Amino acid sequence: MIYSLLIVAVAMWGYSCGESSTGNGDGDVEAIVGAWVSEGATHVALGLQQLSKTARIDAEFAENGTYNVVATDSTGSEVTFTGTYELGEETASGIRTITLTQATPSSVTSEGIFQIESDMMTYEVIQTEPTVGAEAPTVEGGFGSTLVGGTNYGTYWVQVFEKQ
Protein backbone atom coordinates (compact mmCIF):
# COMPACT_ATOMS: atom_id res chain seq x y z
CA MET A 1 0.00 0.00 0.00
CA ILE A 2 2.78 2.46 0.87
CA TYR A 3 4.57 1.57 -2.38
CA SER A 4 1.37 2.31 -4.32
CA LEU A 5 1.05 5.65 -2.54
CA LEU A 6 4.61 6.47 -3.47
CA ILE A 7 4.11 5.65 -7.13
CA VAL A 8 0.95 7.71 -7.17
CA ALA A 9 2.59 10.59 -5.37
CA VAL A 10 5.47 10.67 -7.83
CA ALA A 11 3.10 10.59 -10.73
CA MET A 12 0.91 13.28 -9.26
CA TRP A 13 3.75 15.57 -8.45
CA GLY A 14 4.42 15.84 -12.08
CA TYR A 15 0.88 16.38 -13.31
CA SER A 16 -1.35 19.45 -13.47
CA CYS A 17 -3.79 21.38 -15.64
CA GLY A 18 -6.27 24.23 -15.73
CA GLU A 19 -7.23 27.62 -17.02
CA SER A 20 -5.81 30.82 -15.67
CA SER A 21 -3.94 33.83 -16.87
CA THR A 22 -0.41 34.63 -15.88
CA GLY A 23 -1.09 38.29 -16.58
CA ASN A 24 2.04 38.57 -18.68
CA GLY A 25 0.29 39.96 -21.74
CA ASP A 26 0.63 36.67 -23.65
CA GLY A 27 -3.07 35.84 -23.30
CA ASP A 28 -4.45 32.98 -21.25
CA VAL A 29 -1.40 30.86 -20.57
CA GLU A 30 -1.28 28.61 -17.54
CA ALA A 31 1.55 29.40 -15.17
CA ILE A 32 2.00 25.64 -14.69
CA VAL A 33 2.69 25.08 -18.41
CA GLY A 34 6.34 24.34 -19.05
CA ALA A 35 9.21 22.41 -17.53
CA TRP A 36 9.63 21.99 -13.75
CA VAL A 37 12.29 20.28 -11.64
CA SER A 38 12.17 19.05 -8.04
CA GLU A 39 15.53 17.88 -6.76
CA GLY A 40 17.29 17.40 -3.46
CA ALA A 41 16.34 16.86 0.15
CA THR A 42 14.63 20.24 0.57
CA HIS A 43 12.49 19.97 -2.58
CA VAL A 44 11.53 16.31 -3.18
CA ALA A 45 8.80 15.19 -0.78
CA LEU A 46 10.13 13.27 2.20
CA GLY A 47 7.61 10.52 1.49
CA LEU A 48 9.09 9.98 -1.97
CA GLN A 49 12.64 10.12 -0.69
CA GLN A 50 11.97 7.51 1.96
CA LEU A 51 9.64 5.15 0.10
CA SER A 52 11.09 5.14 -3.42
CA LYS A 53 14.49 6.79 -2.95
CA THR A 54 13.38 9.54 -5.37
CA ALA A 55 16.15 12.06 -5.91
CA ARG A 56 14.76 14.14 -8.78
CA ILE A 57 11.51 14.72 -10.63
CA ASP A 58 11.35 16.38 -14.05
CA ALA A 59 7.81 17.43 -14.96
CA GLU A 60 6.55 18.89 -18.23
CA PHE A 61 3.01 20.31 -18.36
CA ALA A 62 1.66 21.06 -21.84
CA GLU A 63 -0.97 23.64 -22.80
CA ASN A 64 -3.16 20.83 -24.18
CA GLY A 65 -3.63 19.40 -20.65
CA THR A 66 -1.12 16.55 -20.90
CA TYR A 67 1.91 15.89 -18.75
CA ASN A 68 5.12 13.88 -18.83
CA VAL A 69 6.98 13.23 -15.58
CA VAL A 70 10.30 11.45 -15.14
CA ALA A 71 11.17 10.34 -11.59
CA THR A 72 14.81 9.45 -10.97
CA ASP A 73 15.87 7.51 -7.89
CA SER A 74 19.17 7.69 -6.03
CA THR A 75 20.67 4.94 -8.24
CA GLY A 76 19.84 6.80 -11.46
CA SER A 77 16.93 4.51 -12.39
CA GLU A 78 14.07 6.38 -14.11
CA VAL A 79 10.31 5.87 -14.34
CA THR A 80 8.22 7.92 -16.79
CA PHE A 81 4.61 8.86 -16.00
CA THR A 82 2.22 10.30 -18.59
CA GLY A 83 -1.39 11.42 -18.55
CA THR A 84 -3.69 14.42 -18.45
CA TYR A 85 -4.33 17.06 -15.83
CA GLU A 86 -7.16 19.39 -14.86
CA LEU A 87 -6.95 22.45 -12.64
CA GLY A 88 -9.56 23.93 -10.33
CA GLU A 89 -10.22 27.63 -10.04
CA GLU A 90 -7.65 29.80 -8.32
CA THR A 91 -8.62 30.77 -4.79
CA ALA A 92 -7.90 34.00 -2.91
CA SER A 93 -4.91 32.25 -1.32
CA GLY A 94 -3.53 31.34 -4.75
CA ILE A 95 -3.86 27.62 -4.00
CA ARG A 96 -5.59 25.55 -6.69
CA THR A 97 -6.80 21.99 -6.90
CA ILE A 98 -5.42 19.58 -9.46
CA THR A 99 -6.65 16.23 -10.74
CA LEU A 100 -4.24 13.98 -12.59
CA THR A 101 -5.38 11.09 -14.74
CA GLN A 102 -2.33 8.93 -15.27
CA ALA A 103 -2.21 6.71 -18.38
CA THR A 104 1.25 5.14 -18.02
CA PRO A 105 2.86 3.18 -16.51
CA SER A 106 -0.50 2.34 -14.88
CA SER A 107 -3.95 3.87 -14.83
CA VAL A 108 -4.53 5.89 -11.64
CA THR A 109 -6.16 9.13 -10.57
CA SER A 110 -4.43 11.49 -8.20
CA GLU A 111 -5.76 14.63 -6.58
CA GLY A 112 -4.22 17.47 -4.68
CA ILE A 113 -3.30 21.12 -4.53
CA PHE A 114 -0.57 23.41 -5.81
CA GLN A 115 0.47 27.04 -5.64
CA ILE A 116 2.82 28.93 -7.95
CA GLU A 117 4.74 31.94 -6.72
CA SER A 118 7.17 33.41 -9.23
CA ASP A 119 9.24 30.47 -10.55
CA MET A 120 8.50 28.14 -7.61
CA MET A 121 5.62 25.68 -7.28
CA THR A 122 4.55 24.05 -4.02
CA TYR A 123 2.77 20.79 -4.86
CA GLU A 124 0.98 18.09 -2.87
CA VAL A 125 -0.92 15.23 -4.52
CA ILE A 126 -1.88 11.67 -3.62
CA GLN A 127 -3.47 8.72 -5.42
CA THR A 128 -7.21 8.52 -4.90
CA GLU A 129 -8.25 5.87 -7.49
CA PRO A 130 -7.85 3.02 -7.17
CA THR A 131 -8.09 3.74 -3.49
CA VAL A 132 -5.03 3.28 -1.31
CA GLY A 133 -6.60 4.61 1.88
CA ALA A 134 -5.53 8.20 1.27
CA GLU A 135 -7.50 11.43 1.23
CA ALA A 136 -6.22 14.25 -0.97
CA PRO A 137 -5.14 17.55 0.55
CA THR A 138 -7.63 20.39 0.33
CA VAL A 139 -7.40 24.10 -0.37
CA GLU A 140 -9.01 24.72 3.03
CA GLY A 141 -6.57 22.42 4.84
CA GLY A 142 -3.58 23.80 2.96
CA PHE A 143 -0.25 22.12 2.35
CA GLY A 144 0.31 19.16 4.64
CA SER A 145 -3.38 18.19 4.76
CA THR A 146 -3.10 14.79 3.04
CA LEU A 147 -4.51 11.97 5.18
CA VAL A 148 -3.26 8.39 4.87
CA GLY A 149 -5.28 5.85 6.81
CA GLY A 150 -6.92 8.76 8.62
CA THR A 151 -3.54 10.07 9.84
CA ASN A 152 -2.07 13.44 8.91
CA TYR A 153 1.68 13.26 8.30
CA GLY A 154 2.13 17.00 7.84
CA THR A 155 4.40 17.99 4.98
CA TYR A 156 5.47 14.39 4.22
CA TRP A 157 3.93 14.56 0.70
CA VAL A 158 4.68 18.23 -0.06
CA GLN A 159 7.32 19.04 -2.64
CA VAL A 160 8.74 22.09 -4.33
CA PHE A 161 9.43 22.50 -8.05
CA GLU A 162 11.49 25.19 -9.79
CA LYS A 163 10.44 26.35 -13.25
CA GLN A 164 13.08 25.77 -15.89
C-alpha positions as CSV (number, residue, x, y, z in Angstrom):
1,M,0.0,0.0,0.0
2,I,2.8,2.5,0.9
3,Y,4.6,1.6,-2.4
4,S,1.4,2.3,-4.3
5,L,1.1,5.7,-2.5
6,L,4.6,6.5,-3.5
7,I,4.1,5.7,-7.1
8,V,0.9,7.7,-7.2
9,A,2.6,10.6,-5.4
10,V,5.5,10.7,-7.8
11,A,3.1,10.6,-10.7
12,M,0.9,13.3,-9.3
13,W,3.8,15.6,-8.4
14,G,4.4,15.8,-12.1
15,Y,0.9,16.4,-13.3
16,S,-1.3,19.4,-13.5
17,C,-3.8,21.4,-15.6
18,G,-6.3,24.2,-15.7
19,E,-7.2,27.6,-17.0
20,S,-5.8,30.8,-15.7
21,S,-3.9,33.8,-16.9
22,T,-0.4,34.6,-15.9
23,G,-1.1,38.3,-16.6
24,N,2.0,38.6,-18.7
25,G,0.3,40.0,-21.7
26,D,0.6,36.7,-23.6
27,G,-3.1,35.8,-23.3
28,D,-4.5,33.0,-21.3
29,V,-1.4,30.9,-20.6
30,E,-1.3,28.6,-17.5
31,A,1.5,29.4,-15.2
32,I,2.0,25.6,-14.7
33,V,2.7,25.1,-18.4
34,G,6.3,24.3,-19.0
35,A,9.2,22.4,-17.5
36,W,9.6,22.0,-13.8
37,V,12.3,20.3,-11.6
38,S,12.2,19.1,-8.0
39,E,15.5,17.9,-6.8
40,G,17.3,17.4,-3.5
41,A,16.3,16.9,0.2
42,T,14.6,20.2,0.6
43,H,12.5,20.0,-2.6
44,V,11.5,16.3,-3.2
45,A,8.8,15.2,-0.8
46,L,10.1,13.3,2.2
47,G,7.6,10.5,1.5
48,L,9.1,10.0,-2.0
49,Q,12.6,10.1,-0.7
50,Q,12.0,7.5,2.0
51,L,9.6,5.1,0.1
52,S,11.1,5.1,-3.4
53,K,14.5,6.8,-2.9
54,T,13.4,9.5,-5.4
55,A,16.2,12.1,-5.9
56,R,14.8,14.1,-8.8
57,I,11.5,14.7,-10.6
58,D,11.4,16.4,-14.1
59,A,7.8,17.4,-15.0
60,E,6.6,18.9,-18.2
61,F,3.0,20.3,-18.4
62,A,1.7,21.1,-21.8
63,E,-1.0,23.6,-22.8
64,N,-3.2,20.8,-24.2
65,G,-3.6,19.4,-20.7
66,T,-1.1,16.5,-20.9
67,Y,1.9,15.9,-18.8
68,N,5.1,13.9,-18.8
69,V,7.0,13.2,-15.6
70,V,10.3,11.4,-15.1
71,A,11.2,10.3,-11.6
72,T,14.8,9.4,-11.0
73,D,15.9,7.5,-7.9
74,S,19.2,7.7,-6.0
75,T,20.7,4.9,-8.2
76,G,19.8,6.8,-11.5
77,S,16.9,4.5,-12.4
78,E,14.1,6.4,-14.1
79,V,10.3,5.9,-14.3
80,T,8.2,7.9,-16.8
81,F,4.6,8.9,-16.0
82,T,2.2,10.3,-18.6
83,G,-1.4,11.4,-18.5
84,T,-3.7,14.4,-18.4
85,Y,-4.3,17.1,-15.8
86,E,-7.2,19.4,-14.9
87,L,-6.9,22.4,-12.6
88,G,-9.6,23.9,-10.3
89,E,-10.2,27.6,-10.0
90,E,-7.6,29.8,-8.3
91,T,-8.6,30.8,-4.8
92,A,-7.9,34.0,-2.9
93,S,-4.9,32.2,-1.3
94,G,-3.5,31.3,-4.8
95,I,-3.9,27.6,-4.0
96,R,-5.6,25.5,-6.7
97,T,-6.8,22.0,-6.9
98,I,-5.4,19.6,-9.5
99,T,-6.7,16.2,-10.7
100,L,-4.2,14.0,-12.6
101,T,-5.4,11.1,-14.7
102,Q,-2.3,8.9,-15.3
103,A,-2.2,6.7,-18.4
104,T,1.3,5.1,-18.0
105,P,2.9,3.2,-16.5
106,S,-0.5,2.3,-14.9
107,S,-3.9,3.9,-14.8
108,V,-4.5,5.9,-11.6
109,T,-6.2,9.1,-10.6
110,S,-4.4,11.5,-8.2
111,E,-5.8,14.6,-6.6
112,G,-4.2,17.5,-4.7
113,I,-3.3,21.1,-4.5
114,F,-0.6,23.4,-5.8
115,Q,0.5,27.0,-5.6
116,I,2.8,28.9,-7.9
117,E,4.7,31.9,-6.7
118,S,7.2,33.4,-9.2
119,D,9.2,30.5,-10.5
120,M,8.5,28.1,-7.6
121,M,5.6,25.7,-7.3
122,T,4.5,24.0,-4.0
123,Y,2.8,20.8,-4.9
124,E,1.0,18.1,-2.9
125,V,-0.9,15.2,-4.5
126,I,-1.9,11.7,-3.6
127,Q,-3.5,8.7,-5.4
128,T,-7.2,8.5,-4.9
129,E,-8.3,5.9,-7.5
130,P,-7.8,3.0,-7.2
131,T,-8.1,3.7,-3.5
132,V,-5.0,3.3,-1.3
133,G,-6.6,4.6,1.9
134,A,-5.5,8.2,1.3
135,E,-7.5,11.4,1.2
136,A,-6.2,14.3,-1.0
137,P,-5.1,17.6,0.5
138,T,-7.6,20.4,0.3
139,V,-7.4,24.1,-0.4
140,E,-9.0,24.7,3.0
141,G,-6.6,22.4,4.8
142,G,-3.6,23.8,3.0
143,F,-0.3,22.1,2.3
144,G,0.3,19.2,4.6
145,S,-3.4,18.2,4.8
146,T,-3.1,14.8,3.0
147,L,-4.5,12.0,5.2
148,V,-3.3,8.4,4.9
149,G,-5.3,5.8,6.8
150,G,-6.9,8.8,8.6
151,T,-3.5,10.1,9.8
152,N,-2.1,13.4,8.9
153,Y,1.7,13.3,8.3
154,G,2.1,17.0,7.8
155,T,4.4,18.0,5.0
156,Y,5.5,14.4,4.2
157,W,3.9,14.6,0.7
158,V,4.7,18.2,-0.1
159,Q,7.3,19.0,-2.6
160,V,8.7,22.1,-4.3
161,F,9.4,22.5,-8.0
162,E,11.5,25.2,-9.8
163,K,10.4,26.4,-13.3
164,Q,13.1,25.8,-15.9
